[in-house]
Amino acid sequence: MVDNGFNEYTKSGLGAVKIGKYLCKQCNETPEEDRSIWEKIKTEFFNQLGLMLMSRDLSG
């Protein structure tokens, strides 16, 4: 496999991450690195944001 650049995944206001992609010379496929960490970061961020907003609403 050879490095074939990257794909950039973004979430407005949160950030962006570059996920590497590769080219397999034998089968001519272009697999991509696992992006589950980006999905976990987004999920955790929005979960925490929701908890902060609920906490603020309950206290005020």
C-alpha positions, -999 to +999 in steps of 0.1 A: +000+000+000+011+035-008+000+068+008-025+085-014-032+117+005-061+123+029-097+131+033-107+160+056-137+157+078-151+188+094-178+198+119-187+235+117-175+253+148-158+222+162-128+216+139-114+193+113-094+161+111-074+147+082-078+109+077-052+092+056-061+072+025-040+046+007-038+029-027-033-009-029-013-016-060-025-052-062-062-047-061-064-010-070-086-003-040-083+029-019-090+021+017-091+048+043-078+049+079-104+044+106-123+076+114-141+063+145-120+086+168-135+116+150-170+103+155-163+097+192-149+132+197-180+148+181-203+126+202-186+133+235-184+170+228-221+173+221-230+151+250-210+174+273-225+205+258-260+191+264-252+183+300-238+219+305-270+234+290-293+212+311-273+220+343-276+258+335-313+255+329-319+236+362-299+260+383-314+292+370 
